[in-house]
Amino acid sequence: MTEKKFAVINPCKICQPMGAIFALMGVKNSMPLIHGSHGCSTYMRFQLGRHFKEAVNVASSSMSEANAVLGGEENLKHAIRNVSKIYGPEIIGVTTSCLSETIGDDVEGIIRLFKTQNDDLPEIVPISTPSYKHTHVEGYDSTVKALVENLATPSKPNSKLNVITGMVSPGDIAETKRILREMGIESIILTDTSESMDAPFDGEVSFVSSAGTTVEELKDTANSFATISLCKHANSAAKFLHEAYGINSVSPYLPIGLQSTDEFMNELCKLTNKEIPEQITRERGKLIDAMIDAHQHNFGRKVAIYGDPDVVVGFTRFVLELGMIPSIVCTGSESKTFVEDIKAVTKDSKHKPVILAPGDLYDLHQEIKKSKVDLLIGNSYGSRIAGAENIPLIRMGFPIYDRVGAQRITSLGYTAGIRLVDTITNTILDRYFDEFGWALNENTEVDHGEFESSNCIN
C-alpha cells in the first residue's frame, strides 16, 4: 500500500468539543455552551443522543458570518445570560470551536470581565477546544483539567481519592464506583456519567445534568490524598493537582482484562493501605476460569482493534491474554505514548501488530485487506469495513449508534472481563464454528504452531 499523507478518509476520531461535552455531562447541574455556530451544538446533541439514548442539551452562542468578522463577544455574553436565566445551572462550561478559535476571541477574558459586571452568574469555566486540531480525547482531558484549575480549592484533607475515568461508558463508571465501595475507598469521580447518561425514567424533565460530580466535589479535589487516572491520555488534571497542591498521582493501564485490572487493584492497595476484599478476589478467579474455558476457541485468532488510544491498548493486552493475535491496532490520535504502550504490551509476542497512530479507517481497511483478520473490535464506524470484508464486529467505545445499550456496555474490572470473554468467544463460535463445534473453512488460518506459549493462559 502506498503511504497516504494527503488526507484523512473516514477519521478514527471526533473533534475536541465532543470530548468536552462528554466530560461536562458528568457534572451535576451543568450546562455545556459551545462558543461557535449553531451547527456545532446540534452535531454534539445528535451524536451523544444516539449513543446514550438520553436527552442531551448543549447551548450555543450561535455565531454567524458577521460574528466571524466582528467577533463573537456579544453573542457569548447573551448566551451566558440566557442560559443562566432560563435553565438555572450551577455551572456553565464554555467550550470553544474552530470558528471562535480561528478569529481569536479571548473567551477567558470575556468571561472574566462579564462576571465582574454580573454577580448573579453561576460558575463559568472557559475551555479551549479548537476543532481543527487534536481529537475528542484531548477535548475531554482539557475539560477535566479546566474544571479543577478553575474550581479546586484547598482547605482540609478529605481522605478521598480522585479518579479520572476518561471517556468510558456510564456502566464502566458505575462498576469502578462499585469496586471502590467494596474496597471501602471514598472517591471523587472526574466526571461521573453513571446516572446522568443512564438515567431511570421517572417522568421528570431536566434540561441540565440531573446527576454527576457536584461543584462542591470539584472544589474538594484539591484536598484528596491522591489521584488515579485510568487513561494515560486524560491525566492533565492529575498533573495539575500534583503541581499545584502536591497530590500524588498514578496512571496505570485502563483496567481491561486480567493483568491490567490486577495492576489497578494493586495501585489502589498501595495508595490506601487496604486489602482486596474476598468478593473481588472471587471475581478475579471467575475471570480466569472463563478465560480457560474459552481458550480453545480463541487461540490464534487474529484481531484488529481501533478507537481511543487507552481503550485500544487495554483491548490489545486483553486479547493477548486470551491467546489471540492483535494484528492491527489503530487510533486517530497522534500519540507517542500509545505507540510505546502497544510495543510494551506486545513485547513478548512473536506477532508484532501493525500500528496506525494517527490512522483513519481507510488505513485500517487497507491493512485488513493485506492481512486478513478474524475479528474487529471498535465503535460503530467500523461496521462498513466489517460488512465489506465479512468480519464480525464487537462494538466497543464511542460512538455506538447502530445498537442499543451502549451506555450499559462495560469493559473495566474482573466482572466486565468475564462478559467480554463470553462476548468475544460467542462471536467467534457463531461465525467460525458449526453447531457441532467444528471449525468452518475460512480464508484466515489459525496458526497454532507459531504462537508463543507466553501468550497462553498458564
N, C-alpha and C positions, 0 to 999 in steps of 0.2 A: 504494500500500500504506500503510495506517495504521501509524504507527510503534509498534512493540511495546515496551513498557517494563516490563510487569508480570511477566514470567517469562522463563526460558531454556528453550527447547524443542529437544531434541536438541543438546546442547552440542558446540561445536567445541574442546573442551579436556578434560583429565582433572585430577584433584586433585593437589596438591603432592607427597604421598608417592610417587606413581608416578614422578615425575621423580627423587626422591631415591633410590629403589631402583634405577632405571635407571643412575644415576651410580655407586652402590656396587657394581653388578655388574661394573664395570670396575676394581675394586681387588682385587688378588690376596690370597687367603686371608681374604676379608672375609665377614661375615655381617650382613645388614641386620636390624634389630629394630624393629618398629613398636610404640610405646607407645600401645596402644589396644585395641579389641576384636579378637577373633579373625577376624571377618569382613573387617577391613581387610587383613590379611596374605593371606587367602585370595583376595581380589579381585586383589591385586598379582601373586600367583603365577599365577593364571588368565590375566590379561591379558598378562603378559610371556611366559608359557609358550606361549600360542597364537600370539604374534607371532614369537618366536625359534625355536620348536620345540626348546627346550632346557629341561632341568630347572632350575627357579629356586626356591631356598629362601629364605623370608622368615620370621623368627621373630616372635613376638608376646608381649606381656605379658598378653594375654587378660583385659583389664579387663571387669568385669561391672557390673550395675546398682548393686551395693553399692559398688564402687570409684568409681562416678560421684558417690556421696555422700561417702564416707570418704577418697577419694584413692587413687591407684594406686602409691604409693611401694613398698610391699612386693611388689606384682606385678612391678614393673620390676626390683627387686633380685633376685628369684627368677629372672626371665627371663635376666638377665645371667649369673648364676651357672650356670644350666642350660646356656645356650648355650656358655659358656666350657668347662664340664666335658665336655659331650657332643661338641661339634664342634671344639673347639680352634682357633678362628680367631685370626689375628694382629691383627685389628681388628674391632670391632663398631661399626656406625653406627646410633645410636638416633634414629629419626625419630619425631616426634610426629604425632598425628592430631587430628581435630576434638574428640574426647572428652577427651583429656588436655589439650589447649589450652584448652578451654572451662572445665574445672574448675580450671585454673590450677596444675597440677603443675609444680614447679620442677625440671625434668628435669636441667638443668645442675648445680644444687646437689645433687640426689640422687646423681648420678654422681660428682661431686667428693668428697663425703663417703664414698660407698661405696668409692671407690678408695683413700682413706686408710686404710680399715679392712681392705682386702684387697689385699695387694701382689702377688698371683699372677694378676691380671687382665690381659687383653690391652689394647691401645689401645682406648679407648672415646671416640667422637666424638658429642656431642649435636647434633642438627639440628632446628631449629624449622620444621615444615612443616604449619601448620594447614590442614586440608582445606577449610575454609569460605571461604577467600579465595585469590585468585591461581590459577595453573594449574601443570601439571606442569613447565612451562618454568622458572618461579620455583623450584620444588622442586629441580630439577636444579642451578640456579645456586646456591641456598643450600647445597646439599650440597658442591659443589666448593669453595665458599668456606670452609665449616666444616672441610673436610679440611685445607686449607692453614693456616687460622687455628690449628688445634689441633696440627698436626704440623710445619709448616715451621720449620726450624732453621738459622740462618745459621752457616756455617763458612768454607770457602774456595771461590772461584769454580770452577764445574764445566764451563764452556764449553758449556752446554746451553741449548736453547730450550724453554720451557714452551709447550705447545699445548693450549688448551681447545677441544675439538671441538664441544661441545653435543650435543644428543640426535640424533645421526646414526647410521647403521647401522654394524655391525661392518665391513661391506665398505668403507664410506667411511673409517673409521679406518685400515683396512689400506692403502687407497690413499693416504691422507695420509702414512702412515709410509713408503710406497714413494717418494713424491715427496721426502720429507726425506732418505731414504737416497741417492737419485740426486743430490741437492744436496750430499751429504756433511755433513749437519747432524745432530748428536746432539740428541735431544729427550727430554722427559718429557711423556707424553700424559696429559691430565686429562679423563676417565679412559678407560682402554683396554679396550674390549669386543671387540676384533678376534679374540681367541682364546677368551675366556670365554663369549661368546654365539654363537660359530660354531666350536664345538669338534669335532675329529675323534672318531670312535667308536673307542675303544681297549679297551673292556670294563671300564674302571675307573669307579668311582662316587665322586664328590666332592660333599660337602654344603656346601662353601664354594667361592668362585670359584677355579677352578684356574689362572687366568692373569690378567694385567692389570697395572696400575701397582702397584708394590710400596710398602710402607710407607716403605722407605728412600728411594725416589724422591720420595714425597710430602714427606718431610723435606728433601730436597735441592732442592725448588723455590725455596727462599729464596736459593739460590746460583747460579741461572741468570742469563744475561745479558739475557734479555728474555722476555716472554710475548706470544703472539699468540692472540687469541680469535676463532675462526671465526664465532661467533654473538654479535651485539651484545647479545642478551638473556641471555648466560651469561658475563659478563665481570666479575662481582663479585670473583672470586678474583684476577683480574689487577689490579684496582684496589687490593685489599688488599695484594698483594705489592709494588705500586708505592709505596703509602703507608708500609708497614712497613719495606721493605728497599731502596727506591729502584730497583726493577727496572722497566725501560722496558716499556711495554705498547702494543700496537696492536690495533685491532679492525676489520678490513675486512669487506666483504660476504662472506657464505658463498660459497665459490668454486664456484658452479654456472654453467656456460656459459663463454663466451669471455672477456668483459670482466672479470668478477669473478675468474676464475682468473688472468688477466693481472695484476690488482691484487694478488692473493695472492702470486704469484710475485715481483712487484716488491718487495713488503714483505719477503719472505724475502731477496732480494738486498740490500736496504738494511740489514737487521738483521745480516747475516752477512758482507757484502762478497764474496759468492760469485757466480759467473756461472751462468746457467741452462745445464744440460748439453744436448748435441745431441739426446739421446733425447727429452727433454721438448719441445724445440723442434719436433721431428718430430711428436710427438703433437698439438701445437697446430696445425700445418699440416694434419694429417689431420682435425681437428675442423672447421677452416674449409672443407676440401673437402667434408666430409659436409653441412655447412650449405648450401653452394652447390648440391649435388646435390638436396637436399630442398626447396629454397626454393620451387619452382613449386607444390608440393603443399600447403605450409603457409601460404603468403602469404595474409593477410587472414582467416584462421580465428580465430574468437572462442573465448576460453578463460576458464573460471572456476577459480580456484586457492584452496585453503583448507588450513589446517593451522597449524603453528607459525610465528610471525612471521618469523623469519630464513629459513626454508625458502620461505615464500610470496614474500618479497622476491626471493630468489635465482631462483625459477622465473619470477617476473614479468619480471625483467630478461632471462632466457634466452629466453622465448617472444617477446619484442620483437626479440631478435637474429635469431630465425627468421622474422621478418616477420609474426608472429601478433599478435592483439589481446587483451591481458588485460582482459576486460570487467568481471569481478567478482573482487575479492580479499577473503578473509575469514580472520580469526583470532579465536580465543577470548580472546586476551589484550587487556587494555586498555592500549594502548601508544602513547604519543606518538611514540616513535622509529619504530615501524612505519609510522605514517601519514606521517611526514616522509620516510622512506626510499622508500615507494611513490611519493610525489609527486616525489621526486628522480629515480628511475629512469624515470619516465614523463613527465618534463617536456618532452621533445622530441616526444612523440606527440600527435597531434591527438585521439586517442581516450583520454579520461581514464576510468580504471576506477571502478566503484562500490566504495568502501572500507567494509568492515564490521569495525570494531575498537572494542569487542568485538562479535562477532557469533556467532550459532549457525547450525546447519544449516537451521533453519526460515527464518531470514532469507535465507540463501543460496538456498534453494529458491524463495522468493517473488521474489527478484531474477531468477533464471533464467527463471521464468515470464514476467516482464515483458520481458526482453531475451534472446532465445534465444542459446545458445552452442553451439559445435561439439564442445567437449571439456572434460572435468573432470580436474583434477589434484589429488589429495589422498589421504587414507587410506581405509580400508575403510568408515568411517561414511557416506561419500557414495554408497555403492552403491545405496541405495534411491532417492536423487534421480536417479541415472543410469538406473535401471530405469524410474522413473515418467516421465521426460522423454525416454527413448530416446536417451541421450547416452553415448558411450564414456567410461570412467573409466580413467585411468592412475594406478595405486596408488603413492603415494609418502608417506613419512613414517611416523608411528606413531599408532595400531596398524594393522597389516595382518594380518587373521585369516582371510580367505577365499581366500588364495593361499599357496603355499609359496615359500620362498626370500626372505622379507623381509629376513633377516639378510645376504643377499648383494647386495641392491639397492644400487647406487652412483649418486651424483649429483655428487660432488665431483671436480674436476680435468678435464683435457682428455679423457682416455680415457673417463671416465664420460660426459662430454658427447657423445662420439660415439655411445655406446649410447643415450643419451637421444634424440638426433636420430633414430636408427633407430626407436626405440620409438614416439615421437610421430608420425613420418611414416607408419610402417606402420599405426598405429591409424587415422590419417586416411584412408589409402588403403583399408584394409579396410572402413571404414564409409561413405565418401562417394564412392568411385570403383568403377566396374565393372572387369571383367577386362581391358578394353582401355585402361584409364586415363582413360575419360571420366567427368566429374563427374556424379554422380547428382543428380536433382532433390530438394532438401531445403528445409525451411522456412527455414533460415538461408542468406541470400545472402552470398556473398563479395564484399565491396566493394573492388574493385581500384582504383577511381579515386580514392578519398578518403584512402587510406593514405599517410602521408608517406614519402618516399624515404629520410629519415634513419633509418628503422627497418629498411631493407632492407640486405642484405649488399652492401658496396661491392666 
